Amino acid sequence: MKKQKKDIFIVGLALFGSYFGAGNLIFPPLLGFLSGSQWSLAAIGFCVSAVLMPVVGLYVISKNGGSLEAMTEDIHKNFAKFLLLFIMLFAGNISVPRTGAVAYELGFKALFPGVPIIVFIIGYFAIALYFSLDVNKMINKVGKFLTPVLVVVLLGIIIKGVLTPIGNPIAPQQSGVFTHSFLEGYQTGDLIVSYLIGTVFIGDIVHRGYKSSGERNRLTAYCGVIALILLAVIYVGLIYLGSSVSSYYPKDIERSQLLLGIAERVLGKNGMLFLSIAVVLACVTTAIGQITSIANFFHDFSNGKIPHKLAALVFAILGAIIAVLGVEKIIYFATPIYKGVYPSLIVLMILGIFRKFIPNKQSFRYALIFTLAVSILEAILSVADVAIIKAFVDILPFSGLGFAWFLPATLGFIIGAVRGKEPLTQFE
């Protein structure tokens, strides 16, 4: 029992650290700022999409055979392989480099503006690589050392801001507070992270001795609860702090400026130091988890021909090269990819939750295929205004709310249920 509690604590903290990057740090304050007096509604919407969905997504993978391969085998035997290949390439070229760029622009640069980005990036990715080289020790190192420091720093800022409020929230500056906040939660990308790191974390739980499906699922759930509580507390706190300064700044303030302003108002000039520590730690813990997962994937994808350490080295170097481009350029390239893949991952999570009630393989497949088709159209619209595509997407119910995929997914499920005959594989 003592070992189990220790494992839950360490893996849960490491899981939180892998989810919580600096992108997660800059979104909540602006939501609170725009929501003002309705900050609690914003907190609920954001926590549903940025906390509950990713944690449930990880549990669904464990519940559906313990791997994405087992979960999606009924779609196609190679579906998981190529979905993961896409996710890993996305993470290696967008997500991992973004952590380095954000760590510099929102963390390190505030303290040492004279240090060139390339100098910081080399040191940053050297640290990330060191922790990523050994897949079996990564989770222990992150869970025991880096994540606790991050949690203490963030909670210190939040507690100080709650006990000595900066100001009183004003009326909302954003309509549809709940919907807007829910959709903003997508931008954290943490549901993608669940699919990216799921195999590593679930594999680590099995490696610790929880080999049966019941033990694995139970430990995954407990670890998920740790991550969920920490994420929710920090997000709600940051949203509240954002609402408390809603009367101090103009509506069009940039996220980074708002975050820096909050830190300075809460902790004074020393707030910059604490914020910088939080930003850099939030980024590097995420980079460590993702580089480890990417290297582990390519080792397995190549049937062992690509050593884990070599893959980690390659993606650390690639991440460093792309990170030098800066945050804005990286985000520009990431937006259409999020729009193209995120809805499909949501549908895959929902199908995994209700797997026992899905009538056949075809309903599972068609729901996902129809969702992917519409998502690709929305991804195209994010970079090019194609009239015929825009006209089609606009007529879909809930498209204005960001749920254009809902009707196609439902229709795909129904058509598959009517036409299909092959039973869906079920797990214990």
C-alpha positions, -999 to +999 in steps of 0.1 A: +000+000+000+029+024+008+045+016-025+012+022-043+007+056-027+043+066-036+038+055-072+005+074-075+021+105-062+052+104-084+035+094-116+006+118-109+030+147-105+050+137-136+017+135-156+008+170-144+042+183-154+039+168-189+005+184-194+013+218-179+034+238-203+038+276-205+011+277-230-012+265-202+002+293-181-007+322-205-042+312-215-061+312-182-053+348-170-066+363-203-098+343-200-103+356-165-095+391-176-121+390-204-147+372-183-145+396-153-172+390-128-182+358-147-147+343-141-162+312-124-181+303-155-150+308-176-131+285-151-157+257-156-156+259-194-118+259-196-114+231-170-138+208-189-118+210-222-083+216-208-084+194-177-112+169-177-110+158-214-072+152-214-073+132-181-103+112-193-086+106-226-056+090-209-079+068-188-098+058-219-066+046-235-059+024-205-094+011-203-094+002-240-065-023-240-038-001-225-025+014-258-037+034-287-030+005-310-054-018-291-080+010-288-081+017-326-074-017-341-110-020-352-106+011-373-076-003-391-046-023-379-022+005-389-045+035-378-028+040-345+007+038-360+000+066-385-020+087-361+008+085-337+033+092-364+014+124-373+011+134-336+048+127-330+059+147-360+036+176-349+050+175-314+086+173-326+083+202-350+057+224-332+050+215-296+085+208-284+101+238-301+073+261-288+082+252-252+117+265-258+106+297-275+080+304-248+105+297-220+128+323-235+103+350-244+081+348-213+107+335-187+144+339-193+143+371-214+125+390-187+154+385-163+183+385-188+172+405-219+208+408-231+213+370-235+207+359-271+179+333-277+203+308-292+225+307-261+194+300-239+180+274-263+212+254-264+212+251-226+174+245-224+174+216-248+206+202-233+187+199-200+156+185-217+177+159-235+195+148-203+162+139-186+148+123-218+176+098-225+165+072-201+128+064-205+126+043-173+141+071-151+124+101-168+091+099-148+108+095-115+131+125-122+103+148-133+079+136-106+103+139-077+122+171-085+111+194-113+073+193-110+072+199-072+092+231-077+068+242-104+038+235-083+052+254-052+060+285-073+027+287-090+006+280-059+027+307-041+017+333-067-020+322-067-023+321-029-007+355-025-031+369-051-062+354-035-053+365+001-045+400-010-067+407-040-054+430-067-088+445-075-125+438-082-136+421-114-157+442-138-185+432-162-175+406-188-157+420-219-164+387-238-198+373-249-205+336-245-181+333-216-185+295-211-183+286-249-154+309-255-135+294-225-143+258-235-129+264-270-099+282-256-091+250-237-083+233-271-054+256-275-035+239-247-034+208-269-035+186-239-059+160-254-032+155-281-007+152-253-028+124-238-024+104-270+013+114-273+024+104-238-002+077-230+019+048-240+049+060-219+029+066-188+007+035-189+038+015-198+055+029-167+026+020-145+028-016-158+066-016-153+060-007-117+041-040-112+005-032-120+001-057-148-035-067-148-060-045-166-079-038-133-047-027-115-035-007-145-068+011-149-071+018-112-036+033-110-041+053-142-073+068-127-056+077-094-027+093-111-051+111-134-069+125-103-036+139-090-030+157-123-066+168-126-067+184-091-034+203-096-044+215-131-078+226-119-065+245-089-039+263-108-062+271-138-089+284-115-064+305-096-049+320-127-084+328-141-093+345-109-061+366-109-069+376-145-104+387-135-090+407-105-071+430-129-099+434-155-102+471-147-065+478-150-056+471-186-071+476-221-091+448-237-065+441-264-036+435-240-013+407-250-013+375-230+023+378-220+020+414-209-010+405-188+008+376-171+038+398-164+016+425-150-002+401-127+031+387-113+044+422-107+012+434-090+010+403-068+046+399-058+061+433-067+093+435-087+104+402-073+073+387-090+093+387-123+118+362-108+091+338-096+072+340-128+103+334-149+111+303-128+075+290-133+075+296-170+109+279-176+100+249-154+065+246-170+082+245-204+110+221-197+089+195-179+066+194-209+096+192-233+110+163-213+078+143-214+073+149-251+108+142-262+108+110-242+075+099-258+087+108-293+119+089-289+101+059-275+077+059-304+103+060-331+123+033-314+092+011-315+081+023-350+114+013-364+113-021-347+143-011-326+165+001-355+164+036-342+178+037-306+158+057-281+188+079-272+195+087-309+159+097-315+159+119-284+190+136-295+177+142-330+144+158-318+162+178-292+184+193-319+155+198-342+135+214-314+164+238-307+167+249-344+129+256-348+126+273-314+149+300-325+122+312-350+101+325-320+067+318-306+045+337-331+058+319-362+055+285-345+019+292-334+011+303-370+020+269-383+003+250-355-032+265-358-044+246-389-030+213-375-050+218-343-081+224-362-075+194-384-068+168-358-084+179-325-121+171-332-111+136-343-093+130-310-124+142-291-146+118-310-121+090-305-122+097-267-160+097-267-162+064-286-137+049-262-158+059-232-190+043-246-173+014-263-195-012-248-226+004-264-211+008-299-229-018-321-202-026-346-168-017-361-184+003-390-201+028-367-168+034-349-150+039-382-175+061-399-180+084-370-142+091-370-139+093-408-168+119-411-153+139-383-119+139-399-133+151-432-150+181-417-119+189-396-097+190-426-120+215-443-119+237-412-081+234-412-080+246-448-103+276-439-078+286-412-052+294-438-073+301-469-107+316-475-122+291-499-158+302-506-173+267-514-157+252-483-168+281-461-204+278-474-205+241-466-190+244-431-213+274-422-245+254-429-235+227-404-252+230-370-231+244-342-203+255-366-204+290-351-196+275-317-167+254-330-186+221-332-191+217-369-179+181-365-208+171-342-235+164-369-210+146-393-198+124-364-234+115-355-244+108-390-213+086-395-221+067-364-257+061-375-248+051-410-222+027-397-246+012-372-271+005-399-247-009-425-222-027-403-222-063-391-187-069-376-188-068-338-165-043-321-137-057-299-144-053-262-119-051-234-121-061-197 
